[in-house]
Every structure is written in C-alpha cells, then in structure tokens.
Amino acid sequence: MEDRETIITISDVLEYLFCPRFIYYMYCLDIPQHEEQRFKVLKGREVHETRRMTNQEYVRKKLYCIRKERSVFIASRENHIKGIVDEVLFLEDGTAAPLEYKYAEFKDKVFKTYKFQLVLHGLMIKENYNIEVNRGYICYIRSNNLVKQIDFTPSDFMKGVEIVESVIDIIDKGEYPKTSRNLRKCIDCCYRNICV
C-alpha cells in the first residue's frame, strides 16, 4: 500500500462492505450514524462484554487450540488498519487464527463482512506475531454457539488489502461512491433519508 497516514478500523471495513456510502457520510460529511441506538450493536457489545468476563481460561481443544489471548487490540502500520480481535487462538500446528463472536444465527452462509473481518484480523496477527495464519473462526451465539471455520487463501488477503485501500480512497479523496447493489440494505440504513 502506498505511503499514507490514514488508519481505519475494522468497523469501517464492515460499514464499507455494507455500503461504501457509509464511509462517505461518516468521514467526508461528518454525519454520525448513531450506532449506539441500534439494537444489534448494543446486544453485540453486551455479548462481547459477557464473553470477556466469563470462561477466561477456557481453551477450544476441538479446534486444536493450545493457548489464546482475548480482546486483543491490534494494528497494522503497513496496511493502515486497526481493531480488536475477540480471541487470537494459537494452534497445535504452529499457526494462529482469529476467532470472532457474533450475535447472529448461522443461515448456511458466511457473510462477506464476517469473512473479511477475519481475513483482516488474520493479516494483522501475521504481521504482529510473525506467525502463519491460514484460517479463522466465527462463533454464532444465536445458533447455540456454533463455530464455523473459514479457510483463507492468498487471494483473500490481497482482496482484504484492496478493500482497505478502497475505504481510504473515499476518505482521502472525498469522492461520492456508488451505493450497494443490494437495495434491501437501504431499508435498514441510517442514511436512507439523505442518500440519493
């Protein structure tokens, strides 16, 4: 990535993947989304806090985990991104993997937002711990804590970096991006009244 000063968060990436215009409204027009008023956001924060306080020593042996770190703040100077990983798992095969808790049900499909959140966490773990990362895990709270594995390919990491570059381009250049192609998302969007 070219030499830039802008550093974005994993949340910014999730908003971008929901719709690129989120980034424009938040950063270029400085219009807050008031996520603190959204039920799923509040519930998700509650779930993360509960997880942080309970079963602190529990290690997922079914995932061949031998050690973990929880609520890890991590950043990549090289890729201009930062965020908090729910758990960094250190596995028997000498690799590491991010694990994220989602207040969601598993419906036979891993959403792109979840996948690239994990991919970017994986990228930052690789850079900061100097360890191989080739997969990540999502724990679906509302599906009885079902854990799904997502395998990463080199092209996933490249795509993740491209997504970060696209977000930074919107912020740095202030260009009005195209909207999401999925108009169903507009129904639940906090910017729907001002978006054209």
C-alpha positions in Angstrom: 0.0 0.0 0.0 1.3 3.4 -0.8 2.6 5.7 1.9 -0.5 7.1 3.6 -1.3 8.4 7.1 -4.9 7.4 7.3 -5.6 4.4 9.5 -9.1 2.9 9.5 -10.8 0.5 11.8 -12.2 -3.0 11.2 -15.6 -1.4 11.8 -15.0 1.0 8.9 -14.4 -2.0 6.7 -17.6 -3.6 7.8 -19.5 -0.4 7.1 -17.9 -0.2 3.7 -18.9 -3.7 2.9 -22.5 -2.9 3.9 -22.4 0.1 1.6 -19.5 2.3 0.5 -21.6 5.4 1.1 -21.4 4.8 4.8 -17.8 5.8 4.7 -18.6 8.9 2.7 -21.3 10.1 5.1 -19.3 9.4 8.2 -15.9 10.7 7.1 -16.4 13.1 4.3 -19.6 14.8 5.5 -19.0 14.1 9.2 -22.6 12.8 9.8 -22.6 10.3 12.7 -24.6 7.0 12.2 -25.6 6.9 15.9 -24.8 3.1 16.1 -25.3 3.4 19.8 -29.0 3.5 19.1 -29.1 0.2 17.1 -30.3 -2.9 19.0 -27.9 -5.3 17.3 -24.9 -3.1 18.0 -25.9 -2.8 21.7 -26.6 -6.5 22.0 -23.3 -7.4 20.3 -21.4 -5.2 22.8 -23.2 -6.9 25.7 -22.3 -10.3 24.3 -18.6 -9.3 23.9 -18.5 -8.0 27.5 -20.1 -11.2 28.8 -17.6 -13.3 26.9 -14.8 -11.2 28.1 -15.8 -11.7 31.8 -16.5 -15.5 31.7 -14.6 -18.7 30.9 -11.3 -16.8 30.8 -9.2 -19.9 30.9 -11.3 -22.0 28.5 -9.3 -23.2 25.5 -11.1 -24.7 22.5 -9.5 -28.2 22.3 -11.8 -29.2 19.4 -10.1 -26.5 17.4 -6.6 -27.8 18.5 -6.1 -24.6 20.4 -3.3 -24.7 23.0 -3.4 -21.1 24.1 -5.4 -17.9 23.5 -5.3 -14.2 24.0 -8.6 -12.3 24.4 -9.8 -8.9 23.4 -6.5 -8.1 21.6 -6.0 -4.6 20.2 -4.0 -5.0 17.1 -2.9 -2.7 14.3 -1.1 -2.9 11.0 1.1 0.1 10.1 1.8 -1.5 6.8 -1.9 -1.9 5.8 -3.3 1.1 7.7 -5.8 -0.8 9.8 -6.6 -1.4 13.4 -9.1 -3.2 15.6 -9.8 -5.6 18.4 -9.8 -9.3 17.9 -12.1 -11.2 20.2 -9.7 -14.1 20.6 -6.3 -14.9 19.0 -6.0 -18.7 19.0 -2.6 -20.4 19.0 -3.0 -23.8 17.4 -1.2 -27.1 17.8 0.1 -26.9 14.2 2.1 -23.8 15.0 -0.3 -21.4 13.3 -2.7 -18.8 14.8 -6.3 -17.9 14.0 -8.7 -15.1 14.9 -12.0 -16.0 16.5 -15.0 -13.6 16.5 -18.2 -13.9 18.4 -21.3 -12.8 16.5 -24.7 -12.1 18.0 -26.2 -13.8 14.9 -27.7 -17.1 13.6 -25.9 -19.2 11.1 -28.0 -19.5 8.0 -25.9 -21.7 5.7 -23.8 -18.9 4.6 -20.9 -16.8 5.9 -21.5 -13.2 5.1 -18.7 -11.3 3.3 -18.5 -8.8 6.1 -17.7 -11.6 8.6 -15.2 -13.3 6.3 -13.2 -10.1 5.6 -13.2 -9.1 9.2 -11.5 -12.4 9.9 -9.2 -12.0 6.9 -8.0 -8.6 8.1 -7.6 -9.8 11.7 -5.5 -12.7 10.2 -3.4 -10.2 8.3 -2.7 -8.2 11.4 -2.0 -11.3 13.5 0.5 -12.4 10.9 2.3 -9.0 10.9 2.3 -8.5 14.7 3.0 -12.1 15.9 5.1 -13.1 12.9 3.2 -16.4 12.7 1.3 -18.1 9.9 -2.5 -17.6 9.7 -4.5 -19.7 7.3 -7.9 -19.8 8.8 -10.3 -18.1 11.2 -13.4 -18.9 13.2 -16.8 -17.4 13.8 -18.9 -18.3 16.8 -22.6 -17.8 16.1 -24.2 -17.0 19.5 -27.8 -17.4 18.4 -27.1 -20.8 16.8 -26.2 -22.4 20.1 -22.6 -21.1 19.9 -22.0 -22.9 16.6 -18.4 -22.4 15.4 -17.6 -22.2 11.7 -14.2 -22.3 10.2 -13.2 -20.1 7.3 -10.1 -21.0 5.4 -8.0 -18.2 4.0 -6.3 -18.1 0.6 -3.6 -15.7 -0.6 -6.2 -14.0 -2.8 -8.3 -13.4 0.3 -5.5 -11.4 1.9 -5.0 -9.5 -1.3 -8.7 -8.7 -1.6 -8.7 -7.6 2.1 -5.9 -5.1 1.4 -7.8 -3.9 -1.7 -10.9 -3.3 0.4 -8.9 -1.2 2.9 -7.4 0.8 0.0 -10.9 1.5 -1.3 -12.1 2.8 2.1 -9.0 5.0 2.4 -9.6 6.3 -1.1 -13.1 7.5 -0.2 -11.8 9.2 2.9 -8.7 10.8 1.4 -10.3 11.9 -2.0 -13.8 12.6 -0.8 -15.4 11.1 -3.9 -19.0 10.1 -3.7 -19.1 6.3 -4.1 -21.7 4.1 -5.8 -24.2 2.6 -3.4 -24.5 -1.0 -2.5 -26.1 -3.0 -5.3 -28.4 -4.7 -2.7 -31.2 -2.2 -2.2 -32.7 -4.3 0.6 -29.8 -2.9 2.8 -31.2 0.6 2.2 -34.3 -0.3 4.2 -32.2 -0.7 7.4 -29.7 2.1 6.7 -29.5 5.1 9.0 -28.6 7.3 6.0 -31.5 6.3 3.8 -33.2 9.7 4.2 -30.3 11.7 2.8 -28.9 9.2 0.3 -29.7 9.7 -3.4 
